[in-house]
Amino acid sequence: MRILHFADLHLGVETYGRIDPTTGLSSRLGDFLSAFDEVVAYALNNDIDLVLFCGDAYKSREPSQTHQREFARRIWKLASADIPVFLLIGNHDLPNAIGRATTMEIFHTLAIKHVTVASQPGTYRIETKAGPLQVVALPWARRSALLSREETKNLTFDEVNERMERILTDRLNLEVAALDRGLPTILAAHVSLSNAKSGSERGMIMGHDYVLLQSNVANPAFDYVALGHIHKKQMLGENPPVVYPGSLQRIDFSEEEDEKGFFVVEIGQERWLSFEFHPVKARRFLTIKVNVGAQEADPTQVVLKAIARHDVTDAIVRVQVAIPERLAGLLNEGEIRRALKDAHFIAAIARDVARERRPRMAGWSAEGLTPLEALKAYLEVKKTDVPIKSLLEYGERLIRESESEE
């Protein structure tokens, strides 16, 4: 049995995008859909028995009709090929108020064949061409759905988290107790685990982010623990494997070095299991750091040479220039932008200007100094290459001319 596990699609992220003149839509929407298309194509061409999506189809809790249409098109493509699709509800898939529909409820309402939507904790038996399996679902839980205001009154966030952890763990234990031990079993959960390394989801959190321990989900009754919510790909356990596939696309520069993609899980005879990560062609993020020395005559050329050492084609690029204060005004941003013309998007050309410390005239007091004495003191501290005597003579002449004009 072969299962494709992915999560955190987040259609609607348009940061660092530009408008596609042919569609009128953000180029970033195209990036996210292109990654989704790779998932769909792999499932269709590689004998996948179940596509398991672990939450957060959209960025917004109220996605646009266009985003919903594009998501539905791809789910329908899988379902119409008789590939079961399991859709777990994440925190971004929940409405702003209890009673409103989730972003994926339409699939359940229309009773789309081969599509299962898990908006409540429970165990789902999924029939696949390779045989049945059980998916224990732990969608994102609203605090208000588990605890009343009276129960949380005067509690700290940590105390509330402890109560939610206990409630969710008890619910999982009830599901485990009722499992058919003869069937392959997967836990699909949209949660934060305390030992997970966070990613770009930190900037997208809606409300408080409750946290569970790995021991809460790593029950030996599960063959594989499929997670969503954390955008950084990571494997947290082995028996059973506890896996975050991460998001399908890079969202910001914190993910510049992160590999993006999905996992393919294979469960064989006698519950033998293997899993493998498959990368997708995610949009590149590129940071170019440049240090301009104090002795450089043309700081712009230093930056241009640094850019030339990188392939900026179709990347989202930011340039960070550390530059002395006296040279900052010589930096030609227009030339730098022209050198980045092949980039998909220029996120920033940032200058980190090193302020020059102005030397103090140690031992001198400004009071009582004549203009010529002050000039002499300044030149002695400044240590110019030009002979001080010549500068003093020139300065004295200018001072006399100024005084005679008064």
C-alpha positions as MATLAB code, in Angstrom:
seq = 'MRILHFADLHLGVETYGRIDPTTGLSSRLGDFLSAFDEVVAYALNNDIDLVLFCGDAYKSREPSQTHQREFARRIWKLASADIPVFLLIGNHDLPNAIGRATTMEIFHTLAIKHVTVASQPGTYRIETKAGPLQVVALPWARRSALLSREETKNLTFDEVNERMERILTDRLNLEVAALDRGLPTILAAHVSLSNAKSGSERGMIMGHDYVLLQSNVANPAFDYVALGHIHKKQMLGENPPVVYPGSLQRIDFSEEEDEKGFFVVEIGQERWLSFEFHPVKARRFLTIKVNVGAQEADPTQVVLKAIARHDVTDAIVRVQVAIPERLAGLLNEGEIRRALKDAHFIAAIARDVARERRPRMAGWSAEGLTPLEALKAYLEVKKTDVPIKSLLEYGERLIRESESEE';
ca = [
       0.000    0.000    0.000;
       1.421    3.357   -1.082;
       0.362    6.592    0.611;
       1.293   10.140   -0.404;
       1.535   12.490    2.586;
       1.639   16.269    2.165;
       0.428   19.321    4.080;
       0.332   23.108    4.395;
      -0.456   24.133    0.847;
      -1.528   27.659    1.849;
      -3.029   28.872   -1.414;
      -3.353   32.640   -1.209;
       0.166   33.530   -0.077;
       1.102   36.283   -2.527;
       4.115   37.873   -0.837;
       6.971   38.571   -3.278;
       4.693   38.029   -6.254;
       3.782   40.022   -9.328;
       0.654   40.056  -11.440;
       0.629   37.621  -14.336;
      -0.582   39.729  -17.303;
      -2.252   36.726  -18.974;
      -4.377   35.712  -15.966;
      -4.493   38.792  -13.766;
      -3.498   36.555  -10.831;
      -0.450   36.666   -8.591;
       2.583   34.801   -9.873;
       2.929   33.321   -6.400;
      -0.436   31.593   -6.778;
       1.077   29.981   -9.858;
       4.054   28.837   -7.754;
       1.862   27.136   -5.162;
      -0.407   25.533   -7.757;
       2.598   24.285   -9.704;
       3.877   22.491   -6.597;
       0.403   21.045   -6.018;
       0.359   19.856   -9.638;
       3.578   17.931   -8.995;
       1.872   16.149   -6.106;
      -1.146   15.278   -8.258;
       0.987   14.103  -11.185;
       3.082   11.877   -8.939;
      -0.029   10.289   -7.419;
      -1.542    9.627  -10.846;
       1.619    8.115  -12.324;
       3.063    6.104   -9.437;
       0.361    3.748   -8.164;
      -0.537    5.803   -5.098;
      -3.364    4.189   -3.094;
      -4.221    7.157   -0.854;
      -3.427   10.877   -0.917;
      -3.296   12.155    2.653;
      -3.448   15.920    3.137;
      -2.763   17.032    6.709;
      -4.336   20.462    6.744;
      -4.131   24.150    5.789;
      -5.280   24.263    2.193;
      -5.412   28.056    2.195;
      -3.736   31.029    3.796;
      -7.066   32.644    4.677;
      -9.979   31.205    6.606;
     -12.159   32.780    3.944;
     -10.375   31.952    0.676;
     -11.375   33.538   -2.595;
     -13.539   31.666   -5.078;
     -10.521   31.396   -7.379;
      -8.430   29.674   -4.710;
     -11.265   27.291   -3.875;
     -11.786   26.497   -7.561;
      -8.126   25.690   -8.151;
      -7.916   23.485   -5.057;
     -11.121   21.623   -5.999;
      -9.928   21.047   -9.578;
      -6.903   19.129   -8.372;
      -8.762   17.141   -5.717;
     -11.325   16.168   -8.363;
      -8.547   15.070  -10.701;
      -7.322   12.613   -8.062;
     -10.765   11.410   -7.036;
     -11.910   10.901  -10.621;
      -8.901    8.615  -11.098;
     -10.260    6.473   -8.224;
      -7.534    7.586   -5.817;
      -8.982    8.167   -2.338;
      -8.163   11.589   -0.885;
      -8.199   12.254    2.858;
      -8.503   15.949    3.794;
      -7.694   16.875    7.383;
      -8.835   20.249    8.728;
      -6.042   22.592    9.836;
      -6.205   25.854   11.770;
      -6.338   27.916    8.555;
      -9.248   25.801    7.302;
     -11.498   26.699   10.236;
     -14.006   29.577    9.977;
     -13.801   32.659   12.183;
     -16.884   31.600   14.155;
     -18.353   28.282   15.294;
     -21.299   27.321   13.112;
     -19.804   28.505    9.842;
     -18.591   26.014    7.261;
     -14.958   25.005    7.039;
     -13.107   25.685    3.800;
     -13.310   22.016    2.803;
     -16.826   21.167    3.948;
     -18.144   21.481    0.397;
     -16.573   18.106   -0.496;
     -18.539   16.424    2.286;
     -21.738   18.310    1.422;
     -21.598   17.211   -2.209;
     -20.605   13.681   -1.182;
     -17.715   13.643   -3.638;
     -16.764   10.021   -4.217;
     -13.318    9.033   -2.901;
     -12.951   12.257   -0.850;
     -13.060   12.102    2.956;
     -13.055   15.284    5.037;
     -12.010   14.950    8.689;
     -13.208   17.962   10.649;
     -13.688   16.033   13.914;
     -11.431   13.608   15.783;
     -12.235   10.023   14.938;
     -11.229    6.869   13.094;
     -11.980    6.553    9.385;
     -11.842    3.316    7.431;
     -10.584    4.030    3.911;
     -11.006    1.516    1.112;
      -8.165    1.554   -1.401;
      -7.289   -0.653   -4.361;
      -4.570   -2.204   -2.169;
      -7.039   -2.951    0.632;
      -8.518   -1.128    3.624;
      -6.646    0.964    6.180;
      -7.555    3.039    9.211;
      -6.821    6.741    9.548;
      -7.148    8.184   13.028;
      -7.795   11.890   12.540;
      -6.783   14.665   14.909;
      -7.722   17.916   13.149;
      -6.860   21.288   14.637;
      -8.878   21.734   17.822;
     -10.462   25.000   18.840;
      -9.862   25.740   22.470;
     -13.480   26.904   22.783;
     -14.679   23.526   21.480;
     -12.812   21.631   24.206;
     -12.946   23.980   27.163;
     -15.634   26.391   28.324;
     -14.870   29.937   29.394;
     -15.629   28.950   32.960;
     -13.059   26.143   32.805;
     -10.334   28.449   31.496;
     -11.141   31.369   33.768;
      -8.055   32.580   35.672;
      -5.842   29.938   34.038;
      -2.490   30.775   32.458;
      -1.879   29.796   28.843;
       0.383   26.952   30.020;
      -2.378   25.623   32.271;
      -4.900   25.800   29.423;
      -2.430   23.985   27.171;
      -2.012   21.231   29.757;
      -5.768   20.693   29.880;
      -6.068   20.595   26.097;
      -3.153   18.166   25.923;
      -4.878   15.865   28.398;
      -8.235   16.034   26.572;
      -6.703   15.318   23.163;
      -4.523   12.501   24.505;
      -7.520   10.876   26.181;
      -9.454   11.104   22.915;
      -6.590    9.496   20.995;
      -6.365    6.690   23.531;
     -10.095    5.986   23.083;
      -9.630    5.750   19.305;
      -6.616    3.459   19.718;
      -8.569    1.155   22.030;
     -11.216    0.659   19.338;
      -8.837    0.011   16.425;
      -8.847   -3.113   14.283;
      -5.295   -4.298   14.958;
      -5.310   -6.321   11.775;
      -5.415   -3.242    9.514;
      -2.645   -0.755    8.652;
      -3.197    2.366   10.761;
      -2.069    5.953   10.302;
      -2.516    8.912   12.613;
      -3.182   12.133   10.683;
      -2.803   15.159   12.959;
      -2.574   18.918   12.483;
      -0.655   19.892   15.610;
       2.492   21.488   17.006;
       4.833   19.112   18.791;
       7.080   20.545   21.484;
      10.284   19.160   19.946;
       9.540   20.297   16.382;
      11.677   22.981   14.744;
       9.388   25.807   13.719;
       9.375   27.495   10.318;
       7.436   30.191    8.494;
       4.190   29.149   10.207;
       5.246   31.396   13.112;
       4.311   34.445   11.063;
       0.945   32.939   10.085;
      -0.344   31.755   13.471;
      -3.992   32.564   14.102;
      -4.591   32.806   17.842;
      -2.663   30.760   20.392;
      -0.732   27.754   19.143;
      -1.231   24.884   21.606;
       1.542   22.292   21.840;
       1.557   18.520   22.370;
       4.391   16.214   23.374;
       5.683   13.676   20.875;
       4.742   10.961   23.346;
       1.098   12.072   23.048;
       0.964   10.978   19.390;
       3.690    8.343   18.980;
       1.504    5.407   19.978;
       2.877    2.014   18.816;
      -0.594    1.189   17.490;
       0.139    3.551   14.593;
       2.268    2.432   11.653;
       2.996    6.037   10.691;
       2.205    9.450   12.215;
       1.447   11.953    9.445;
       1.585   15.543   10.654;
       0.786   19.004    9.369;
       1.105   22.608   10.661;
       4.902   23.000   10.917;
       6.384   24.236    7.629;
       9.859   22.759    8.073;
      10.328   19.168    6.871;
      11.415   16.887    9.738;
      11.289   13.350   11.079;
      10.869   13.280   14.849;
      10.586    9.588   15.641;
      11.132    6.091   14.290;
       8.805    3.665   16.089;
       6.441    4.774   14.720;
       7.817    7.379   12.287;
       6.555   10.850   13.297;
       6.823   13.046   10.212;
       6.193   16.632    9.145;
       6.482   16.955    5.340;
       6.615   20.765    5.658;
       4.928   23.227    3.331;
       4.978   22.700   -0.444;
       6.392   26.137   -1.248;
       8.835   28.511    0.401;
       6.945   31.361    1.994;
       9.709   33.684    3.223;
      13.477   33.980    3.567;
      13.526   31.877    6.751;
      12.980   28.911    4.397;
      15.702   29.855    1.912;
      17.662   26.641    2.541;
      14.662   24.371    3.178;
      13.812   21.539    0.811;
      10.120   21.407   -0.114;
       8.037   18.423   -1.118;
       6.047   15.420    0.128;
       6.532   11.921    1.527;
       5.591    8.606   -0.012;
       4.883    5.932    2.592;
       4.809    2.237    1.719;
       3.259   -0.340    4.046;
       4.050   -3.910    3.050;
       3.409   -7.421    4.305;
       3.410   -7.879    8.078;
       3.240   -4.082    8.464;
       6.714   -3.542    6.995;
       7.046    0.203    6.346;
       9.279    2.579    4.433;
       8.959    6.259    3.605;
      10.808    8.570    1.251;
      10.833   12.318    0.670;
      10.174   13.623   -2.844;
      11.161   17.253   -3.504;
       9.151   19.620   -5.681;
      10.428   22.551   -7.736;
       9.859   25.281   -5.187;
      10.607   28.925   -6.007;
      14.156   29.799   -4.946;
      14.832   32.457   -2.326;
      18.311   33.985   -2.508;
      20.130   36.348   -0.165;
      23.231   38.069   -1.544;
      25.418   39.562    1.181;
      28.040   42.129    0.207;
      30.696   43.787    2.386;
      32.050   47.012    0.888;
      35.504   47.866    2.216;
      36.339   51.365    3.412;
      38.968   51.776    0.682;
      36.716   50.893   -2.262;
      36.499   53.598   -4.899;
      33.260   52.346   -6.499;
      30.945   50.453   -4.091;
      28.390   49.814   -6.846;
      30.900   47.707   -8.764;
      31.587   45.650   -5.656;
      27.868   44.848   -5.382;
      27.564   44.085   -9.113;
      30.475   41.640   -8.946;
      28.844   39.890   -6.001;
      25.552   39.570   -7.893;
      27.384   38.148  -10.911;
      28.624   35.261   -8.768;
      25.035   34.067   -8.221;
      22.323   32.741  -10.494;
      19.425   35.108   -9.822;
      17.242   33.822  -12.666;
      13.620   33.391  -11.509;
      14.620   33.700   -7.853;
      13.166   35.940   -5.163;
      16.245   37.979   -4.268;
      17.321   40.314   -1.533;
      20.666   42.104   -1.461;
      22.189   43.102    1.867;
      25.041   45.608    1.592;
      27.289   46.438    4.540;
      28.875   49.767    3.621;
      30.794   52.578    5.351;
      28.808   55.773    5.855;
      30.980   57.910    3.601;
      30.437   55.505    0.661;
      26.704   54.920    1.099;
      25.778   57.860   -1.091;
      27.813   56.428   -3.990;
      25.728   53.266   -4.233;
      23.726   53.277   -7.481;
      20.526   51.335   -6.784;
      19.370   51.686  -10.388;
      22.405   49.757  -11.667;
      21.904   47.115   -9.003;
      18.276   46.624  -10.031;
      19.296   46.318  -13.665;
      21.749   43.574  -12.683;
      18.832   41.752  -11.015;
      16.507   42.035  -14.024;
      16.309   38.235  -14.442;
      15.086   37.725  -10.854;
      11.455   36.837  -10.321;
      11.138   39.479   -7.621;
      13.521   41.888   -5.877;
      12.507   41.704   -2.234;
      14.961   44.330   -0.966;
      18.201   46.162   -1.549;
      19.125   46.898    2.040;
      22.034   49.024    3.214;
      23.653   48.344    6.558;
      25.485   51.640    6.960;
      28.430   51.607    9.338;
      28.450   54.977   11.038;
      31.958   56.358   11.248;
      33.100   57.387   14.672;
      34.142   61.002   14.602;
      37.467   61.422   16.434;
      37.504   63.687   19.430;
      40.270   66.284   19.839;
      41.710   64.879   23.006;
      43.234   67.460   25.283;
      41.577   70.377   23.533;
      38.670   72.459   24.631;
      36.599   74.279   22.049;
      36.375   77.279   24.269;
      38.982   79.955   23.620;
      40.272   78.491   20.351;
      40.723   80.754   17.382;
      39.459   79.403   14.036;
      43.047   78.712   12.958;
      43.851   76.884   16.207;
      40.713   74.798   15.859;
      41.666   73.921   12.260;
      45.159   72.881   13.366;
      43.771   70.637   16.109;
      41.333   69.014   13.679;
      44.030   68.319   11.056;
      46.358   66.760   13.622;
      43.660   64.299   14.674;
      42.457   63.630   11.110;
      45.965   62.629    9.937;
      45.509   63.648    6.347;
      48.052   62.740    3.643;
      48.388   66.387    2.605;
      51.045   68.318    4.612;
      49.373   70.134    7.500;
      51.489   73.247    6.871;
      50.038   73.674    3.379;
      46.485   73.179    4.607;
      46.991   75.640    7.463;
      48.338   78.275    5.080;
      45.342   77.755    2.784;
      42.962   77.782    5.733;
      44.494   80.955    7.161;
      44.038   82.668    3.795;
      40.358   81.655    3.667;
      39.807   82.841    7.236;
      41.359   86.260    6.475;
      39.271   86.627    3.322;
      36.144   85.786    5.288;
      37.042   88.297    8.027;
      37.802   91.059    5.507;
      34.382   90.588    3.864;
      32.681   91.150    7.206;
];
